[in-house]
Amino acid sequence: MTLTTVLLLVGGLVLLIVGAEALVRGASRLAAAFGIPPLIIGLTVVAFGTSSPEMAVSVQSVLAGQTAIAVGNVVGSNIFNVLLILGLSAMITPLVVAQQLVRWDVPIMIGVSLALWLMTLNGFIERWESLLLLAGIVVYTLLQIVQSRKGQESAAVEAEYAQEYGKPEPRSPQRLLLNSLMAIVGLLLLVQGARWFVEGAIQVARTWGVSEVIIGLTIVAAGTSLPEVATSLVAALRGERDIAVGNVVGSNLFNILVVLGLSGIVSPSGGLPVTLGMIEIDIPFMLAVAVACLPIFLTGNLIARWEGALFVVYYVAYTIYLALTASQHDTLPQFQLFMLWFVVPLTVVTLAVSLYRELRLRRVTA
């Protein structure tokens, strides 16, 4: 890997993170200055702001003709978010899972992941399907607002917004100009950072002889997920354990509905081609990871440390699988058999026993 490639990757990543922060802060303060409730700001700009690097990179990849990176980025980021970010956060401290996530958001995440897999079975995400995904985020956001107003979520989101960004500033011309410039500069940094990062990732793929799909699933996915890493780990360390979980679930929904939706709409080819490996392995694995959240989240409404460790082990195993696939290593068939016939059944049995005990305990205490 040349020095130029390293500088492109590191420089692009820095611009993505700084740009995302500037965009979210500027846009949030503008919205608050114009009287938009913190609840709505929290459910839109702030909640989805950490996923703006994925959006910038995927759209830039599509415009550069590298659609495999765009799709791999979303799938890889979603896997990374759940297995590594939630796993590490839970290993720091057991994570509290809000009832709304169990009853509402996680089933939606599973449904959206399943819908994406069904869309890709013909090897192509059509433009009308991309429009359908983008419409989904509008419906989801509206339902979130309605749902939040029914309970105590409104106060929680407003308190979270005030803690993160402070009280709304007075609407002076100077403040409006400053926040507008911050949002514009953040957007420009995101665009330029995405260009550098994608160019660096393409150079890595060419130098190492690795497919763009693998690069998208690993380097690009991990790089663009760094804002989620920072948000969730800091939230866990501060004791704001529900934020750590909600950030991951919200980001995964945004990645599929907005990032892939927008990428498919702007694609010059009228949609997004999807490789056979993605259809048969990676997207079903992403769906399985989403489904695995439900029984884990149900057990005491808590992600225990051992469950977090299990997530991390699975991410390591998935990364090993990608490395073996990229190098066409001789041990790949044995590794697949080991995972399929030993690790996966053992995990399913363990989770089933934990879920059975939890449901039995609830019946006794009811």
C-alpha positions as CSV (number, residue, x, y, z in Angstrom):
1,M,0.0,0.0,0.0
2,T,1.5,3.3,-1.1
3,L,1.8,6.4,1.1
4,T,-0.7,8.2,-1.2
5,T,-3.3,5.5,-0.6
6,V,-2.8,5.7,3.2
7,L,-3.2,9.5,3.0
8,L,-6.4,9.2,1.0
9,L,-7.9,6.7,3.4
10,V,-6.9,8.5,6.6
11,G,-7.5,12.0,5.2
12,G,-10.9,11.0,3.8
13,L,-11.9,9.4,7.1
14,V,-11.0,12.4,9.1
15,L,-13.0,14.7,6.8
16,L,-16.0,12.3,7.0
17,I,-16.0,12.4,10.8
18,V,-15.4,16.1,11.1
19,G,-17.9,16.9,8.3
20,A,-20.6,14.7,9.9
21,E,-20.2,16.4,13.3
22,A,-20.3,19.9,11.7
23,L,-23.3,19.1,9.6
24,V,-25.3,17.7,12.5
25,R,-24.4,20.5,14.9
26,G,-25.1,23.3,12.3
27,A,-28.4,21.7,11.1
28,S,-29.6,21.0,14.6
29,R,-29.0,24.5,15.8
30,L,-30.7,26.0,12.7
31,A,-33.7,23.7,13.2
32,A,-33.9,24.7,16.9
33,A,-33.6,28.4,16.1
34,F,-36.6,28.2,13.8
35,G,-38.7,26.6,16.4
36,I,-38.6,23.0,15.3
37,P,-39.1,20.8,18.5
38,P,-36.0,19.0,19.8
39,L,-38.1,15.8,19.6
40,I,-38.2,16.0,15.8
41,I,-34.6,17.1,15.6
42,G,-33.5,14.2,17.7
43,L,-35.5,11.7,15.7
44,T,-34.1,13.0,12.4
45,V,-31.0,15.1,12.1
46,V,-29.3,13.9,15.3
47,A,-30.4,10.2,15.1
48,F,-29.3,9.8,11.5
49,G,-26.4,12.2,11.5
50,T,-23.9,9.4,12.5
51,S,-24.8,7.6,9.3
52,S,-24.0,10.5,6.9
53,P,-20.5,9.1,6.2
54,E,-22.1,5.9,4.8
55,M,-24.4,8.0,2.7
56,A,-21.6,10.2,1.3
57,V,-19.4,7.2,0.5
58,S,-22.1,5.1,-1.1
59,V,-23.4,7.9,-3.3
60,Q,-19.9,8.9,-4.3
61,S,-19.1,5.2,-5.1
62,V,-22.2,4.9,-7.3
63,L,-21.4,8.1,-9.2
64,A,-17.8,6.7,-9.7
65,G,-19.2,3.5,-11.1
66,Q,-18.2,1.4,-8.0
67,T,-21.6,0.1,-7.1
68,A,-20.2,-3.0,-5.4
69,I,-18.5,-0.7,-2.8
70,A,-21.8,1.1,-2.2
71,V,-23.8,-2.0,-1.5
72,G,-21.0,-3.7,0.5
73,N,-20.6,-0.5,2.6
74,V,-24.3,-0.7,3.8
75,V,-24.3,-4.5,4.4
76,G,-20.9,-4.4,6.1
77,S,-21.8,-1.4,8.2
78,N,-25.0,-3.0,9.5
79,I,-23.1,-6.2,10.4
80,F,-20.3,-4.1,12.0
81,N,-22.8,-2.0,14.0
82,V,-24.6,-4.9,15.6
83,L,-21.8,-7.4,16.1
84,L,-18.8,-5.3,16.9
85,I,-20.3,-2.0,18.3
86,L,-23.1,-3.5,20.4
87,G,-20.8,-6.3,21.3
88,L,-18.0,-4.1,22.6
89,S,-20.5,-1.7,24.3
90,A,-22.1,-4.6,26.1
91,M,-18.7,-5.9,27.2
92,I,-18.0,-2.5,28.8
93,T,-21.4,-2.6,30.7
94,P,-24.6,-4.7,30.2
95,L,-26.8,-2.6,27.9
96,V,-30.4,-1.8,28.8
97,V,-32.9,-2.3,25.9
98,A,-35.9,-0.1,25.9
99,Q,-39.3,-1.8,25.4
100,Q,-40.0,0.3,22.3
101,L,-36.9,-1.2,20.6
102,V,-38.1,-4.8,21.3
103,R,-41.7,-4.2,20.3
104,W,-41.2,-1.7,17.5
105,D,-37.8,-0.8,16.1
106,V,-36.0,-4.2,16.0
107,P,-39.0,-6.0,14.2
108,I,-38.9,-3.1,11.7
109,M,-35.2,-3.6,11.3
110,I,-35.7,-7.3,10.6
111,G,-38.6,-6.5,8.2
112,V,-36.5,-4.0,6.3
113,S,-33.5,-6.3,6.1
114,L,-35.8,-9.1,4.8
115,A,-37.3,-6.7,2.2
116,L,-33.8,-5.8,1.0
117,W,-32.8,-9.4,0.6
118,L,-36.0,-10.1,-1.4
119,M,-35.3,-7.1,-3.6
120,T,-31.8,-8.4,-4.5
121,L,-32.8,-12.0,-5.4
122,N,-32.9,-11.0,-9.1
123,G,-29.4,-9.6,-8.8
124,F,-30.5,-5.9,-9.1
125,I,-32.1,-3.3,-6.9
126,E,-34.4,-1.4,-9.4
127,R,-34.8,2.3,-9.2
128,W,-38.5,2.0,-8.2
129,E,-37.4,-0.3,-5.3
130,S,-34.9,2.4,-4.3
131,L,-37.7,4.9,-4.3
132,L,-39.7,2.5,-2.1
133,L,-36.8,2.3,0.4
134,L,-36.5,6.1,0.5
135,A,-40.3,6.4,1.1
136,G,-39.9,3.9,4.0
137,I,-37.8,6.3,6.0
138,V,-40.5,9.0,5.7
139,V,-43.1,6.6,7.0
140,Y,-40.8,5.3,9.8
141,T,-39.9,8.9,11.0
142,L,-43.6,9.9,11.1
143,L,-44.5,6.8,13.0
144,Q,-41.7,7.4,15.4
145,I,-42.9,10.9,16.1
146,V,-46.5,9.7,16.7
147,Q,-45.2,6.8,18.9
148,S,-43.0,9.1,20.9
149,R,-45.8,11.5,21.7
150,K,-47.8,8.8,23.2
151,G,-45.4,8.0,26.0
152,Q,-42.5,9.6,27.8
153,E,-40.1,9.4,24.9
154,S,-40.6,13.1,24.1
155,A,-39.0,14.3,27.3
156,A,-36.2,11.8,27.0
157,V,-35.3,12.9,23.5
158,E,-35.5,16.6,24.4
159,A,-33.3,16.0,27.4
160,E,-30.8,14.1,25.2
161,Y,-30.8,16.9,22.6
162,A,-30.2,19.5,25.3
163,Q,-27.4,17.5,26.9
164,E,-25.6,17.0,23.6
165,Y,-26.2,20.4,21.9
166,G,-27.3,22.8,24.7
167,K,-30.4,24.9,24.8
168,P,-31.7,26.5,21.6
169,E,-29.7,29.7,20.8
170,P,-31.3,33.1,20.3
171,R,-32.2,33.6,16.6
172,S,-29.8,36.4,15.8
173,P,-28.5,37.0,12.2
174,Q,-25.0,36.3,13.3
175,R,-25.9,32.9,14.8
176,L,-28.0,31.9,11.8
177,L,-25.1,32.8,9.5
178,L,-22.6,30.9,11.7
179,N,-24.7,27.8,11.9
180,S,-25.6,27.9,8.2
181,L,-21.8,28.1,7.4
182,M,-21.2,25.2,9.8
183,A,-23.7,23.0,8.0
184,I,-22.5,24.0,4.5
185,V,-18.8,23.4,5.5
186,G,-19.8,20.0,7.1
187,L,-21.5,19.0,3.8
188,L,-18.5,20.0,1.7
189,L,-16.2,18.1,4.0
190,L,-18.4,15.0,3.7
191,V,-18.4,15.2,-0.1
192,Q,-14.6,15.7,-0.3
193,G,-13.9,13.1,2.4
194,A,-16.1,10.6,0.6
195,R,-14.2,11.2,-2.7
196,W,-10.8,10.6,-1.0
197,F,-11.9,7.6,1.0
198,V,-13.5,5.8,-2.0
199,E,-10.5,6.6,-4.2
200,G,-8.2,5.1,-1.5
201,A,-10.4,2.0,-1.1
202,I,-10.3,1.4,-4.8
203,Q,-6.5,1.7,-4.8
204,V,-6.4,-0.9,-2.0
205,A,-8.6,-3.3,-3.9
206,R,-6.4,-3.0,-7.0
207,T,-3.1,-3.3,-5.1
208,W,-4.2,-6.3,-3.1
209,G,-6.2,-7.9,-5.8
210,V,-9.2,-8.0,-3.6
211,S,-12.7,-7.5,-5.0
212,E,-14.5,-4.2,-4.4
213,V,-17.3,-6.2,-2.5
214,I,-14.8,-7.4,0.1
215,I,-13.3,-3.9,0.4
216,G,-16.8,-2.4,0.9
217,L,-17.7,-5.0,3.5
218,T,-14.5,-4.5,5.6
219,I,-12.4,-1.3,5.2
220,V,-15.1,1.0,4.0
221,A,-17.8,-0.4,6.3
222,A,-15.6,-0.1,9.4
223,G,-14.3,3.4,8.4
224,T,-17.7,4.9,7.8
225,S,-19.1,3.3,11.0
226,L,-16.6,5.1,13.3
227,P,-19.1,7.8,14.3
228,E,-21.4,5.0,15.5
229,V,-18.5,3.4,17.3
230,A,-17.7,6.7,19.1
231,T,-21.3,7.4,20.0
232,S,-22.2,4.0,21.3
233,L,-19.0,3.4,23.3
234,V,-19.1,6.9,24.9
235,A,-22.8,6.4,25.7
236,A,-22.0,3.1,27.3
237,L,-19.1,4.5,29.4
238,R,-21.3,7.4,30.5
239,G,-24.1,5.0,31.6
240,E,-26.4,6.1,28.8
241,R,-26.9,2.5,27.8
242,D,-30.2,2.9,26.0
243,I,-28.7,5.5,23.7
244,A,-25.9,3.0,22.7
245,V,-28.5,0.4,21.5
246,G,-30.9,2.9,19.9
247,N,-28.0,4.5,17.9
248,V,-27.2,1.2,16.3
249,V,-30.7,0.2,15.4
250,G,-31.5,3.7,14.0
251,S,-28.3,3.7,12.0
252,N,-29.0,0.3,10.5
253,L,-32.5,1.4,9.4
254,F,-31.1,4.6,7.9
255,N,-28.4,2.7,6.0
256,I,-30.9,0.5,4.2
257,L,-33.7,2.9,3.7
258,V,-31.8,6.1,2.9
259,V,-28.3,5.2,1.9
260,L,-29.2,2.4,-0.5
261,G,-32.4,4.2,-1.5
262,L,-30.6,7.4,-2.5
263,S,-27.7,5.4,-4.1
264,G,-30.1,3.5,-6.3
265,I,-31.9,6.6,-7.4
266,V,-28.8,8.5,-8.4
267,S,-27.2,5.5,-10.1
268,P,-26.5,6.1,-13.8
269,S,-27.4,2.4,-14.5
270,G,-30.9,2.9,-13.2
271,G,-30.3,0.8,-10.0
272,L,-27.8,-1.2,-8.1
273,P,-26.4,-4.5,-9.3
274,V,-25.8,-7.0,-6.5
275,T,-23.3,-9.9,-6.7
276,L,-24.2,-13.5,-6.2
277,G,-22.0,-13.7,-3.1
278,M,-23.9,-10.8,-1.5
279,I,-27.2,-12.4,-2.2
280,E,-26.2,-15.9,-1.0
281,I,-24.0,-15.0,2.0
282,D,-23.6,-11.4,3.1
283,I,-27.2,-10.1,3.0
284,P,-28.6,-13.3,4.6
285,F,-25.9,-13.0,7.3
286,M,-27.0,-9.3,7.8
287,L,-30.6,-10.5,8.1
288,A,-29.6,-13.3,10.6
289,V,-27.7,-10.8,12.7
290,A,-30.9,-8.6,12.8
291,V,-33.0,-11.6,13.8
292,A,-30.5,-12.6,16.5
293,C,-31.1,-9.2,18.2
294,L,-34.7,-10.1,19.1
295,P,-34.1,-13.1,21.5
296,I,-31.0,-11.4,22.9
297,F,-32.9,-8.2,23.5
298,L,-35.8,-10.0,25.1
299,T,-33.7,-11.8,27.8
300,G,-34.3,-9.4,30.7
301,N,-34.4,-6.4,28.4
302,L,-30.6,-6.5,28.7
303,I,-27.6,-7.4,26.5
304,A,-25.4,-9.2,28.9
305,R,-21.6,-9.2,28.8
306,W,-21.5,-12.8,27.5
307,E,-23.9,-12.0,24.8
308,G,-21.8,-9.0,23.8
309,A,-18.7,-11.3,23.7
310,L,-20.7,-13.7,21.5
311,F,-21.4,-10.8,19.1
312,V,-17.7,-9.9,18.9
313,V,-16.7,-13.6,18.3
314,Y,-19.1,-13.8,15.4
315,Y,-17.7,-10.6,13.9
316,V,-14.2,-12.0,14.1
317,A,-15.4,-15.3,12.5
318,Y,-17.2,-13.3,9.7
319,T,-14.0,-11.3,9.1
320,I,-11.9,-14.5,8.9
321,Y,-14.5,-15.9,6.4
322,L,-14.1,-12.8,4.2
323,A,-10.3,-13.1,4.4
324,L,-10.4,-16.8,3.5
325,T,-12.8,-16.0,0.6
326,A,-10.6,-13.2,-0.7
327,S,-7.5,-15.4,-0.8
328,Q,-9.4,-18.6,-1.8
329,H,-7.6,-20.4,1.0
330,D,-7.7,-24.2,1.1
331,T,-9.2,-24.2,4.7
332,L,-12.3,-22.2,3.6
333,P,-14.6,-25.3,3.2
334,Q,-13.6,-26.7,6.6
335,F,-14.2,-23.3,8.3
336,Q,-17.6,-23.1,6.7
337,L,-18.5,-26.5,7.9
338,F,-17.3,-25.8,11.5
339,M,-19.4,-22.6,11.6
340,L,-22.5,-24.2,10.1
341,W,-22.6,-27.5,12.0
342,F,-21.0,-26.5,15.4
343,V,-20.9,-22.8,16.2
344,V,-24.3,-21.8,14.8
345,P,-26.3,-24.7,16.4
346,L,-24.6,-24.2,19.7
347,T,-25.5,-20.5,19.7
348,V,-29.1,-21.2,18.7
349,V,-29.5,-23.7,21.5
350,T,-27.9,-21.3,24.1
351,L,-30.1,-18.4,23.0
352,A,-33.2,-20.6,23.0
353,V,-32.5,-21.8,26.6
354,S,-32.0,-18.2,27.7
355,L,-35.2,-17.1,26.1
356,Y,-37.1,-20.0,27.5
357,R,-35.9,-19.2,31.0
358,E,-36.8,-15.5,30.6
359,L,-40.3,-16.3,29.3
360,R,-40.9,-18.8,32.1
361,L,-39.7,-16.2,34.7
362,R,-42.1,-13.7,33.3
363,R,-45.0,-16.1,33.6
364,V,-44.1,-16.9,37.2
365,T,-43.8,-13.2,38.2
366,A,-46.9,-12.1,36.2
